[in-house]
Amino acid sequence: MSSNGLVVTVTNRAGFKQEYDFAELPVPAAMQSSLAVVFAAQARGWTSHASAIACWRSVRAFATFVSGLERRPDDLDGLTAAMLKRWRAAQIGTNDGKKTLGTVRALLQRDPRLATGAAAEELAKRIPMPSPSKKSFTQAELERVLLAAQQQFRAARLRIQENTRLLEAWRAGVLPEGSRERKLGEVLDHVARTGDVPRTLRPGGQRGVTHRRILGASNAASTWGRLFLQRQELTALAVLLTHRFAWNLSVLDRMPTPSTMPSAGEGASVTYQVQIEKHRRGGGRWFSTENITDSGADSPGRLITQAIQATAHGRELAALLSPGTDLLMVARSHQVERWEHRNADRPKPVGPLVFGIAPSDAKWWGLTHQLDGSPFQRLRQKTVTGEGRPLQHSQGTHESVYVLPDPQVQQASREVFEAGALEALEQARTIVFEGKVADAADPAHQETATADCEDEDSSPWPSPTGGCGASYLLCLGCANAHVHPGHHPRLALLHQHLKALRSAVDDRTWHRDWLDHFLRLEDLRHRLGPTAWNAALLRVTDNDRTLIQLLINGDLAP
């Protein structure tokens, strides 16, 4: 606090300072001073400017209210119960007002002159919890949001992957002299070292792309985006991480690059140690670690692997420009020269690079994908309620903030007695695996790519020349099909590939060509159980991989 007792300085966890001048408030000097004292006392537990800004706004609202009273008190001890009733009535009708009431009450109760009496009793009145303003995504909404994020991040990841291979080939000196690839590799090396392509100063003062013909265009994806994620692509990655792990944006803002640790069992797997920084009330409980294993395409750690690969050049450039910088979530900003860092609670940009997800990026991503704003609060709520247990928060917060207020949870509770009938009806309508699950192969049956056939002459899809005319994928919809443990690895692999195709092709193509086969495999997976299904993936052979690739490419026919 300043020497005149009217300016309070708040320092955040990064050491940045922000001042709040109580002389600006439209109340008498004595009340300005008293409000500064209680504000400073409250500020001792803050680690972010966001907390200070939210409290300051509430103080200003209260000061504006007091300034409009007919008999304005000179200090806090002049507040009467009637005044506080009017203040309560003016605020309690909205969610923001309820939050403001709670914030101002906490400040006023720090003043010993308001500890007893009618005013103290008015302050002690219960403030209703804010009504839930957002509900978690429905399943259909969730699938649409995730598909959009998967497609956007996958396109960016493959673009960076392709250009990284070219850059590595140029650095290894294996590209032909004078070739376009060699020239492009040289440009990519410049991008990796500086964050941008070489540019030429034009007569009008603008800086144009020097090698536009080689690059093919001058947009972000064709220039520096060849090696760096754009901010909206990083936001898509954050959507996927939030859905998978329920990390909030403040955690992603400060997340260091995960380190690897030895993995038990399968040699092809890798386990990441992810450091979580979650600032809670009180000290000493801010940091924790989560061990996440990448053991295959469907494992939680695969997304961590992809995130590390997609941000590799960004992290290398950040370390070059600002030694010691090692944050996972990094993107290259479009507007480098006009970028102004205003939020000192978030990591400061390094050159053209920004870290984490800004609120404006989250909101713009949501609007771009036909949402009413940022998807993250609703997405995290969906993940937390679906998980059924606290994730980086207490049991009380889990129940009071995430579960009980959620209309989706409330609706599910009301419909619990209908669930059995609805499930039975849904099963009756669902496409399922029509064959039989066997313990071993029967020598009398004919082997196919996906199952063994009991009698091809009685096929539901007869061939004009006799026998069965169905594709091997349709075997899963035939009552003559027998699946034994020898088929499990390739079918589990096929299921994995079809799931990956969901984000690689358009909706119409996937529903037309792959949905029925995917549903039959889902049904088979349910029958065998997740343990047996996951174990089968560990037994996949090179022959299985070749076979499934031929099936998906349409190169394998009966």
C-alpha positions in Angstrom: 0.0 0.0 0.0 1.2 3.5 -0.8 2.2 6.1 1.8 -1.1 7.9 1.4 -3.0 4.7 2.0 -5.0 5.0 -1.2 -3.0 3.0 -3.7 -2.8 -0.8 -3.4 -0.3 -2.8 -5.4 -1.0 -6.4 -6.3 1.8 -8.7 -7.4 1.0 -11.9 -9.3 2.8 -15.2 -9.3 5.1 -14.0 -12.1 6.2 -11.0 -10.2 4.3 -8.4 -12.3 2.7 -5.5 -10.4 -0.6 -3.8 -10.9 -1.8 -0.7 -9.0 -5.4 0.2 -7.8 -6.0 3.8 -6.9 -8.9 4.2 -4.5 -8.8 8.0 -4.9 -10.6 7.3 -8.2 -13.7 6.0 -6.4 -16.7 8.4 -6.1 -17.0 8.3 -2.3 -15.6 10.4 0.5 -11.9 10.2 1.4 -12.5 8.3 4.6 -14.4 5.6 2.8 -11.8 5.5 0.1 -9.1 4.8 2.7 -11.2 2.2 4.5 -12.0 0.3 1.3 -8.3 0.4 0.4 -7.4 -1.2 3.8 -9.9 -4.1 3.4 -8.9 -4.6 -0.2 -5.2 -4.8 0.7 -6.0 -7.4 3.4 -8.0 -9.5 1.0 -5.2 -9.2 -1.6 -2.6 -11.0 0.5 -4.0 -14.4 -0.6 -4.1 -13.6 -4.4 -1.6 -14.9 -6.9 -3.2 -13.5 -10.0 -4.3 -10.1 -11.3 -7.5 -11.7 -12.5 -8.6 -12.0 -8.8 -7.7 -8.4 -8.1 -9.4 -7.1 -11.3 -12.7 -9.0 -10.4 -12.6 -7.6 -6.8 -11.8 -4.1 -8.0 -14.8 -4.1 -10.4 -17.1 -5.1 -7.5 -15.6 -2.3 -5.3 -16.3 0.2 -8.0 -19.9 -1.0 -8.4 -20.4 -0.6 -4.6 -18.8 2.8 -4.6 -21.0 4.0 -7.5 -24.1 2.7 -5.5 -23.0 4.6 -2.4 -22.4 7.8 -4.3 -26.1 7.7 -5.5 -27.6 7.5 -2.0 -29.6 10.5 -0.8 -27.6 10.5 2.5 -24.2 9.4 1.5 -22.1 8.0 4.5 -18.6 9.4 5.0 -17.1 6.0 6.0 -18.0 2.4 6.2 -19.2 2.7 9.8 -22.0 5.0 8.4 -23.5 2.2 6.4 -27.0 1.2 7.7 -29.0 -1.9 7.4 -31.4 -0.1 5.1 -28.6 1.0 2.8 -27.3 -2.6 2.6 -30.8 -3.9 1.9 -31.1 -1.6 -1.1 -27.6 -2.7 -2.3 -28.7 -6.3 -2.0 -31.9 -5.7 -3.8 -30.1 -4.0 -6.7 -27.7 -6.9 -7.2 -29.4 -10.2 -6.3 -31.4 -10.5 -9.5 -28.5 -11.6 -11.7 -25.6 -14.0 -11.5 -23.1 -11.3 -11.8 -24.9 -9.4 -9.1 -24.8 -12.3 -6.7 -21.0 -12.6 -7.3 -20.6 -8.9 -6.6 -22.6 -9.2 -3.4 -20.4 -12.0 -2.2 -17.2 -10.2 -3.0 -18.2 -6.9 -1.4 -19.5 -8.7 1.7 -16.2 -10.4 2.2 -14.5 -7.0 2.1 -16.9 -5.2 4.4 -16.8 -8.0 7.0 -13.0 -7.4 7.3 -13.8 -3.9 8.8 -14.2 -4.4 12.6 -16.8 -1.6 12.8 -19.2 -3.8 10.8 -18.7 -6.9 13.0 -21.8 -6.3 15.1 -25.1 -4.5 14.8 -28.0 -4.4 12.3 -25.6 -3.7 9.4 -23.6 -6.8 10.3 -26.8 -8.9 10.5 -27.8 -7.7 7.0 -24.3 -8.6 5.6 -24.6 -12.1 7.2 -27.7 -13.0 5.2 -27.3 -15.9 2.8 -26.6 -15.1 -0.8 -28.1 -17.6 -3.2 -25.7 -19.5 -5.5 -25.6 -18.2 -9.1 -27.9 -20.1 -11.4 -26.0 -22.3 -13.9 -25.5 -20.1 -17.0 -24.0 -22.9 -19.1 -24.8 -26.6 -19.4 -22.4 -29.3 -20.6 -22.5 -30.4 -24.2 -25.0 -33.0 -25.3 -23.5 -36.1 -26.8 -24.3 -34.9 -30.3 -22.8 -31.4 -29.6 -19.7 -33.0 -28.1 -19.2 -35.2 -31.1 -19.5 -32.3 -33.4 -17.0 -30.1 -31.4 -14.5 -33.0 -31.1 -14.7 -33.8 -34.8 -14.1 -30.2 -35.8 -11.1 -30.1 -33.4 -9.7 -33.4 -34.6 -9.9 -32.4 -38.3 -8.3 -29.0 -37.7 -5.5 -30.3 -35.5 -4.9 -33.4 -37.7 -4.5 -31.2 -40.9 -2.0 -28.9 -39.1 -0.1 -31.8 -37.6 0.3 -33.6 -41.0 1.3 -30.3 -42.6 4.1 -29.7 -40.0 5.1 -33.4 -40.2 5.5 -33.3 -44.0 7.6 -30.1 -43.9 9.7 -31.3 -41.0 10.7 -34.4 -43.1 11.7 -32.1 -45.9 13.7 -29.8 -43.5 15.5 -32.8 -42.1 16.4 -34.0 -45.5 17.8 -30.6 -46.5 19.9 -30.5 -43.3 21.2 -34.0 -44.0 22.2 -32.8 -47.5 20.3 -35.5 -49.4 18.2 -33.3 -51.6 19.2 -33.0 -55.3 21.1 -29.8 -56.2 19.0 -27.2 -57.9 15.7 -29.0 -57.1 12.6 -27.2 -55.8 12.7 -29.4 -52.7 16.3 -28.2 -52.0 15.3 -24.6 -52.3 12.2 -25.2 -50.2 14.3 -26.9 -47.6 16.6 -23.8 -47.4 13.5 -21.6 -46.8 12.2 -24.0 -44.1 15.6 -23.7 -42.3 15.2 -20.0 -42.3 11.6 -20.3 -40.9 12.8 -22.7 -38.2 15.5 -20.2 -37.1 13.6 -17.0 -37.3 9.8 -17.9 -37.2 9.2 -16.4 -40.7 10.1 -16.9 -44.3 12.6 -14.5 -46.0 10.9 -11.3 -47.0 11.8 -8.5 -49.5 11.1 -4.8 -48.9 8.8 -3.5 -51.6 8.8 0.1 -53.0 5.6 0.9 -51.0 7.3 -0.1 -47.7 5.6 -3.5 -47.4 7.5 -6.6 -46.8 6.5 -9.3 -49.3 7.3 -13.0 -49.4 10.6 -13.5 -51.3 10.1 -17.1 -52.5 6.4 -17.0 -53.1 6.7 -19.1 -56.3 8.5 -21.9 -54.4 6.1 -21.7 -51.5 3.0 -21.7 -53.7 1.2 -18.9 -51.9 1.9 -16.2 -49.3 -0.7 -17.2 -46.7 0.2 -18.5 -43.2 -0.1 -22.2 -44.0 2.2 -21.9 -47.0 4.8 -19.8 -45.2 5.6 -19.9 -41.5 2.7 -22.3 -40.9 4.7 -25.0 -42.5 6.5 -25.5 -39.2 4.4 -23.8 -36.6 0.8 -24.1 -35.4 -1.5 -21.2 -35.9 -3.4 -19.9 -32.8 -6.7 -21.5 -33.9 -5.0 -24.8 -34.5 -3.4 -24.6 -31.0 -6.9 -24.0 -29.7 -8.2 -27.1 -31.5 -5.4 -29.1 -29.7 -6.5 -27.5 -26.4 -10.1 -28.7 -27.1 -8.9 -32.3 -27.5 -6.7 -32.1 -24.4 -9.5 -30.6 -22.3 -11.9 -33.4 -23.4 -9.3 -36.1 -22.7 -7.8 -34.8 -19.4 -10.2 -32.1 -18.2 -7.3 -29.6 -17.8 -8.5 -26.0 -17.7 -6.9 -23.3 -19.7 -4.8 -21.9 -16.9 -3.1 -25.3 -16.6 -2.5 -25.5 -20.3 -1.0 -21.9 -20.3 1.7 -22.9 -17.9 2.3 -26.6 -18.8 6.0 -27.4 -19.4 6.8 -29.9 -22.1 6.2 -33.4 -20.7 9.2 -35.5 -19.9 9.5 -39.2 -20.7 10.0 -41.9 -18.2 10.7 -45.7 -18.5 7.6 -47.7 -19.4 6.9 -51.1 -17.9 6.0 -53.9 -20.2 5.5 -53.2 -23.9 8.7 -51.7 -25.4 6.9 -49.7 -28.0 5.0 -47.6 -25.4 6.2 -44.4 -23.8 5.1 -42.8 -20.6 5.0 -39.1 -20.1 5.3 -37.3 -16.8 3.1 -34.2 -17.1 3.5 -31.4 -14.6 0.2 -29.8 -13.5 0.2 -26.3 -12.0 -3.1 -25.6 -10.4 -3.3 -22.6 -8.1 -5.6 -23.3 -5.2 -6.3 -21.5 -2.0 -3.4 -21.8 0.4 0.2 -22.5 -0.4 2.2 -25.7 -1.1 -0.5 -27.5 -3.1 0.0 -25.9 -6.5 2.0 -28.6 -8.3 1.2 -32.2 -9.1 2.2 -34.7 -11.8 0.3 -37.1 -14.0 1.8 -40.2 -15.7 0.2 -40.7 -19.1 1.2 -43.6 -21.4 1.2 -43.7 -25.2 0.7 -47.4 -26.0 -1.2 -47.0 -29.2 -3.6 -45.0 -31.3 -6.5 -45.1 -28.8 -4.3 -44.6 -25.6 -4.5 -41.3 -23.7 -0.8 -40.6 -24.3 -1.1 -40.6 -28.1 -2.5 -37.1 -28.0 0.5 -36.0 -25.8 2.9 -37.5 -28.4 1.1 -35.6 -31.2 1.1 -32.3 -29.2 4.9 -32.6 -28.6 5.5 -33.3 -32.3 3.3 -30.5 -33.6 4.9 -27.9 -31.3 8.5 -29.0 -31.6 9.7 -26.2 -33.9 7.8 -23.6 -31.8 9.4 -24.8 -28.6 12.9 -24.9 -30.2 12.6 -21.3 -31.5 11.3 -20.1 -28.1 14.3 -21.7 -26.4 16.6 -20.0 -28.9 15.0 -16.6 -28.5 14.5 -16.8 -24.7 16.7 -19.5 -23.2 14.9 -21.5 -20.5 11.5 -21.2 -22.1 9.9 -24.7 -22.3 6.1 -24.5 -22.5 4.2 -27.1 -24.4 1.3 -25.0 -25.8 3.0 -22.7 -28.3 1.8 -21.2 -31.5 3.0 -18.5 -34.0 0.9 -15.3 -34.0 -0.3 -13.7 -37.2 0.1 -10.1 -35.9 3.7 -10.0 -34.6 4.4 -6.3 -34.8 1.0 -5.3 -33.4 0.9 -7.8 -30.6 0.6 -6.2 -27.1 0.8 -8.3 -24.0 -1.9 -7.0 -21.6 -2.6 -10.0 -19.4 0.3 -10.4 -17.0 -1.2 -13.6 -15.5 -0.5 -15.4 -18.8 2.9 -16.2 -20.2 4.5 -13.4 -22.1 5.1 -13.8 -25.9 8.5 -14.6 -27.1 9.2 -12.9 -30.5 6.4 -14.1 -32.8 5.4 -16.9 -30.5 2.5 -17.0 -28.0 1.7 -19.5 -25.3 -1.5 -21.1 -24.1 -5.0 -20.1 -25.2 -6.1 -16.5 -24.8 -9.8 -15.9 -24.0 -10.2 -14.2 -27.4 -8.8 -17.3 -29.2 -11.2 -19.6 -27.3 -14.2 -17.4 -28.1 -13.3 -17.0 -31.8 -12.8 -20.8 -32.1 -16.2 -21.4 -30.7 -17.9 -18.8 -32.9 -16.1 -20.2 -36.0 -17.6 -23.6 -35.2 -21.2 -22.3 -34.7 -21.0 -22.2 -30.9 -22.1 -19.2 -28.8 -18.6 -18.6 -27.5 -15.7 -20.5 -25.9 -16.3 -24.3 -25.7 -14.0 -24.9 -22.8 -16.2 -24.5 -19.8 -19.0 -26.7 -21.3 -16.4 -29.2 -22.5 -14.7 -29.5 -19.2 -18.1 -29.8 -17.4 -19.0 -32.7 -19.8 -15.7 -34.5 -19.2 -15.9 -34.0 -15.4 -19.5 -35.2 -15.1 -18.9 -38.1 -17.4 -15.8 -39.2 -15.4 -17.9 -39.1 -12.2 -15.1 -38.0 -9.9 -13.2 -34.9 -9.0 -10.4 -33.9 -11.5 -8.0 -31.2 -10.2 -10.6 -30.0 -7.7 -12.2 -31.0 -4.4 -15.2 -33.3 -3.9 -17.3 -30.3 -2.8 -16.5 -28.3 -5.9 -17.1 -31.4 -8.0 -20.6 -31.8 -6.6 -21.6 -28.1 -6.2 -20.1 -26.6 -9.3 -20.0 -29.4 -11.9 -22.5 -32.1 -11.1 -25.6 -30.8 -9.3 -26.2 -27.6 -11.3 -25.7 -29.3 -14.7 -29.0 -29.6 -16.6 -27.7 -32.6 -18.5 -27.1 -34.5 -15.2 -30.5 -33.4 -13.9 -32.2 -34.7 -17.0 -30.3 -38.0 -16.8 -31.5 -38.4 -13.2 -35.1 -37.7 -14.2 -34.9 -40.3 -16.9 -33.2 -43.0 -15.0 -36.3 -45.2 -14.8 -36.8 -45.0 -18.5 -33.2 -46.0 -19.2 -33.8 -49.8 -19.4 -36.7 -49.5 -21.9 -34.8 -46.9 -24.0 -31.7 -49.0 -24.1 -33.7 -52.1 -25.2 -35.3 -50.1 -28.0 -32.0 -48.7 -29.1 -30.4 -52.1 -29.2 -33.3 -53.4 -31.3 -32.5 -50.6 -33.9 -28.7 -50.9 -33.8 -26.6 -52.6 -36.4 -24.8 -55.4 -34.6 -22.4 -58.2 -35.2 -24.6 -61.0 -36.6 -22.1 -63.9 -36.4 -21.0 -66.2 -33.6 -18.2 -65.8 -31.1 -16.1 -69.1 -31.0 -13.4 -70.3 -28.7 -11.3 -71.8 -31.5 -11.2 -72.3 -35.3 -13.4 -75.0 -36.9 -11.5 -76.9 -39.7 -14.8 -77.3 -41.5 -15.2 -73.5 -41.9 -13.8 -71.4 -44.7 -11.3 -68.7 -43.6 -11.8 -65.1 -44.8 -10.1 -61.8 -44.0 -12.3 -60.9 -41.1 -14.0 -64.2 -39.9 -14.5 -67.9 -40.7 -17.5 -68.7 -42.9 -19.8 -71.7 -41.9 -21.7 -71.9 -45.2 -21.1 -69.5 -48.1 -23.9 -71.0 -50.1 -26.5 -69.7 -47.7 -25.1 -66.1 -47.8 -27.6 -63.2 -47.5 -25.6 -61.7 -50.4 -25.4 -64.5 -53.0 -23.2 -64.1 -56.0 -24.8 -64.5 -59.5 -22.2 -67.2 -60.2 -22.8 -69.0 -56.9 -21.4 -68.7 -53.4 -21.2 -65.5 -51.5 -20.9 -62.1 -53.2 -20.4 -59.9 -50.1 -17.2 -58.0 -49.3 -15.1 -59.3 -46.4 -16.3 -56.4 -44.3 -19.9 -57.5 -44.7 -18.9 -60.9 -43.2 -19.4 -59.2 -39.8 -23.1 -58.8 -40.7 -23.7 -62.4 -41.7 -25.0 -65.2 -39.4 -22.6 -67.6 -41.0 -19.6 -65.8 -39.6 -17.5 -67.3 -36.8 -15.0 -65.2 -34.9 -12.4 -66.8 -32.8 -9.3 -65.4 -30.9 -7.2 -65.7 -34.0 -9.3 -63.0 -35.6 -9.4 -60.6 -32.6 -6.1 -58.7 -33.3 -6.9 -57.8 -36.8 -10.5 -56.9 -36.0 -9.4 -54.7 -33.1 -6.9 -53.0 -35.5 -9.7 -52.5 -38.1 -11.8 -50.9 -35.4 -9.0 -48.6 -34.5 -8.4 -47.6 -38.2 -12.1 -47.0 -38.8 -12.3 -44.7 -35.7 -9.3 -42.7 -37.0 -11.0 -42.4 -40.4 -13.8 -40.5 -38.7 -11.8 -37.4 -38.5 -10.0 -37.9 -41.8 -12.9 -38.0 -44.2 -16.1 -36.0 -44.6 -19.3 -37.0 -42.7 -21.2 -38.2 -45.7 -18.4 -40.5 -46.9 -17.8 -42.0 -43.4 -21.5 -42.7 -42.8 -21.9 -44.2 -46.3 -18.8 -46.4 -46.4 -17.8 -47.1 -42.8 -20.5 -46.5 -40.2 -22.2 -50.0 -40.4 -18.9 -51.8 -40.2 -17.8 -49.7 -37.3 -21.0 -50.3 -35.4 -20.7 -54.1 -35.9 -17.1 -53.9 -34.5 -18.3 -51.8 -31.6 -20.8 -54.5 -30.8 -18.2 -57.3 -31.1 -15.9 -55.3 -28.8 -18.7 -55.0 -26.2 -19.3 -58.8 -26.4 -15.6 -59.6 -26.0 -15.0 -57.0 -23.3 -12.5 -54.1 -23.3 -9.8 -56.2 -21.5 -9.7 -58.9 -24.2 -10.0 -56.3 -27.0 -7.1 -54.2 -25.7 -5.0 -57.3 -25.2 -5.7 -58.3 -28.8 -4.2 -55.0 -30.0 -0.9 -56.1 -28.4 -0.9 -59.3 -30.6 -1.3 -57.5 -33.9 1.2 -58.8 -36.5 2.6 -57.3 -39.7 0.4 -59.6 -41.6 -2.7 -58.2 -39.8 -1.6 -54.7 -40.6 -1.1 -55.4 -44.3 -4.5 -57.2 -44.4 -6.4 -54.3 -42.8 -4.7 -51.7 -45.0 -5.7 -53.7 -48.1 -9.3 -53.9 -46.7 -9.5 -50.1 -46.1 -8.0 -49.3 -49.4 -10.5 -51.5 -51.2 -7.7 -53.7 -52.6 -8.9 -56.9 -51.1 -12.1 -58.6 -52.5 -13.5 -62.1 -52.2 
